[in-house]
Amino acid sequence: MISRIKVINITHSIELLMSILVTSPCPESTVEELGIKNWPIWTCEASTFDWTYDDKETCLLLEGEVTVTPDGGQPVKFGAGDLVIFPAGMNCRWDVHRAVRKHYRFGD
């Protein structure tokens, strides 16, 4: 019985590691603490594309609306003002509903 519980906990931990984390809205204190306004900006018109995260990405959406669906996972919708963290190793599909403009950073 104990070994079964351990397997469930490990599986749950892996699922959490591969989750998209959204802070909505992102507090200004977090923007300042992370220095987000100094990060590069990426833009994208409305489109759909597949993406693989080789490294962890943290981003703050300045404009736009997106749904990202991890392979085998549930869709996650976010938009302007949201801080989003994508885990390294995640494969997903981006559905950009409204053009995106975001600050981004790869790594920790």
C-alpha positions as a Markdown table, in Angstrom:
| # | Residue | x | y | z |
|---|---|---|---|---|
| 1 | Met | 0.0 | 0.0 | 0.0 |
| 2 | Ile | 2.8 | 2.4 | 0.8 |
| 3 | Ser | 4.6 | 1.9 | -2.5 |
| 4 | Arg | 1.4 | 2.7 | -4.4 |
| 5 | Ile | 1.0 | 6.0 | -2.5 |
| 6 | Lys | 4.6 | 6.9 | -3.4 |
| 7 | Val | 3.9 | 6.2 | -7.1 |
| 8 | Ile | 0.9 | 8.5 | -7.1 |
| 9 | Asn | 2.9 | 11.2 | -5.4 |
| 10 | Ile | 5.7 | 10.9 | -7.9 |
| 11 | Thr | 3.2 | 11.0 | -10.8 |
| 12 | His | 1.5 | 14.1 | -9.3 |
| 13 | Ser | 4.9 | 15.8 | -8.8 |
| 14 | Ile | 5.8 | 15.2 | -12.5 |
| 15 | Glu | 2.4 | 16.7 | -13.6 |
| 16 | Leu | 3.1 | 19.8 | -11.5 |
| 17 | Leu | 6.5 | 20.2 | -13.0 |
| 18 | Met | 5.0 | 20.1 | -16.5 |
| 19 | Ser | 2.2 | 22.5 | -15.7 |
| 20 | Ile | 1.8 | 26.0 | -17.1 |
| 21 | Leu | 1.6 | 28.4 | -14.2 |
| 22 | Val | -0.4 | 31.6 | -14.5 |
| 23 | Thr | -0.5 | 34.6 | -12.1 |
| 24 | Ser | -3.5 | 36.8 | -13.1 |
| 25 | Pro | -3.1 | 39.6 | -12.9 |
| 26 | Cys | 0.7 | 39.9 | -12.2 |
| 27 | Pro | 1.3 | 42.3 | -9.2 |
| 28 | Glu | 3.4 | 45.3 | -10.0 |
| 29 | Ser | 5.7 | 44.3 | -7.1 |
| 30 | Thr | 6.5 | 41.1 | -9.0 |
| 31 | Val | 7.2 | 43.1 | -12.2 |
| 32 | Glu | 9.7 | 45.2 | -10.3 |
| 33 | Glu | 11.2 | 42.4 | -8.3 |
| 34 | Leu | 12.0 | 40.3 | -11.4 |
| 35 | Gly | 13.0 | 43.3 | -13.5 |
| 36 | Ile | 10.5 | 42.3 | -16.2 |
| 37 | Lys | 10.5 | 45.7 | -17.9 |
| 38 | Asn | 14.1 | 45.1 | -18.8 |
| 39 | Trp | 13.4 | 41.8 | -20.5 |
| 40 | Pro | 13.2 | 41.5 | -24.3 |
| 41 | Ile | 9.9 | 41.8 | -26.1 |
| 42 | Trp | 8.4 | 39.3 | -28.5 |
| 43 | Thr | 5.4 | 39.8 | -30.7 |
| 44 | Cys | 3.2 | 37.5 | -32.7 |
| 45 | Glu | 0.1 | 38.1 | -34.9 |
| 46 | Ala | -3.0 | 35.9 | -34.5 |
| 47 | Ser | -2.0 | 32.4 | -35.5 |
| 48 | Thr | -1.6 | 28.7 | -34.5 |
| 49 | Phe | 1.7 | 26.9 | -34.1 |
| 50 | Asp | 3.4 | 24.0 | -32.3 |
| 51 | Trp | 6.2 | 24.8 | -29.8 |
| 52 | Thr | 8.7 | 23.0 | -27.7 |
| 53 | Tyr | 10.2 | 24.6 | -24.6 |
| 54 | Asp | 13.9 | 23.5 | -24.4 |
| 55 | Asp | 14.2 | 25.8 | -21.4 |
| 56 | Lys | 11.9 | 27.2 | -18.8 |
| 57 | Glu | 10.2 | 30.5 | -20.0 |
| 58 | Thr | 8.7 | 33.2 | -17.8 |
| 59 | Cys | 6.7 | 35.9 | -19.6 |
| 60 | Leu | 4.4 | 38.8 | -19.0 |
| 61 | Leu | 1.8 | 39.5 | -21.6 |
| 62 | Leu | 1.5 | 43.2 | -22.4 |
| 63 | Glu | -1.2 | 42.7 | -25.1 |
| 64 | Gly | -3.1 | 39.8 | -26.6 |
| 65 | Glu | -5.0 | 36.7 | -25.8 |
| 66 | Val | -3.7 | 33.1 | -26.1 |
| 67 | Thr | -4.7 | 29.5 | -25.4 |
| 68 | Val | -1.8 | 27.1 | -25.0 |
| 69 | Thr | -2.5 | 23.4 | -24.9 |
| 70 | Pro | 0.2 | 21.1 | -23.7 |
| 71 | Asp | 0.5 | 17.7 | -25.5 |
| 72 | Gly | -1.9 | 15.4 | -23.6 |
| 73 | Gly | -3.0 | 18.2 | -21.3 |
| 74 | Gln | -5.7 | 20.7 | -20.8 |
| 75 | Pro | -5.9 | 24.1 | -22.5 |
| 76 | Val | -4.7 | 27.1 | -20.5 |
| 77 | Lys | -6.0 | 30.6 | -21.5 |
| 78 | Phe | -4.3 | 33.8 | -20.6 |
| 79 | Gly | -4.0 | 37.4 | -21.7 |
| 80 | Ala | -2.7 | 40.9 | -21.1 |
| 81 | Gly | -1.4 | 41.5 | -17.5 |
| 82 | Asp | -0.8 | 37.8 | -16.8 |
| 83 | Leu | 2.6 | 36.3 | -15.8 |
| 84 | Val | 3.0 | 32.9 | -17.3 |
| 85 | Ile | 5.7 | 30.2 | -16.6 |
| 86 | Phe | 6.2 | 27.4 | -19.1 |
| 87 | Pro | 8.3 | 24.4 | -17.9 |
| 88 | Ala | 11.4 | 23.1 | -19.8 |
| 89 | Gly | 10.6 | 20.1 | -21.9 |
| 90 | Met | 7.0 | 20.9 | -22.6 |
| 91 | Asn | 5.5 | 20.4 | -26.1 |
| 92 | Cys | 2.4 | 22.4 | -26.8 |
| 93 | Arg | 0.2 | 24.2 | -29.3 |
| 94 | Trp | -0.2 | 27.9 | -29.2 |
| 95 | Asp | -3.5 | 29.4 | -30.4 |
| 96 | Val | -3.0 | 33.2 | -30.5 |
| 97 | His | -6.5 | 34.7 | -30.6 |
| 98 | Arg | -5.4 | 38.3 | -30.5 |
| 99 | Ala | -1.9 | 39.6 | -31.4 |
| 100 | Val | 0.6 | 39.1 | -28.6 |
| 101 | Arg | 3.2 | 41.5 | -27.2 |
| 102 | Lys | 5.1 | 40.1 | -24.2 |
| 103 | His | 8.3 | 40.5 | -22.2 |
| 104 | Tyr | 10.0 | 37.1 | -21.8 |
| 105 | Arg | 13.0 | 35.4 | -20.2 |
| 106 | Phe | 14.4 | 31.9 | -20.6 |
| 107 | Gly | 16.0 | 30.0 | -17.7 |
| 108 | Asp | 15.7 | 30.5 | -14.0 |
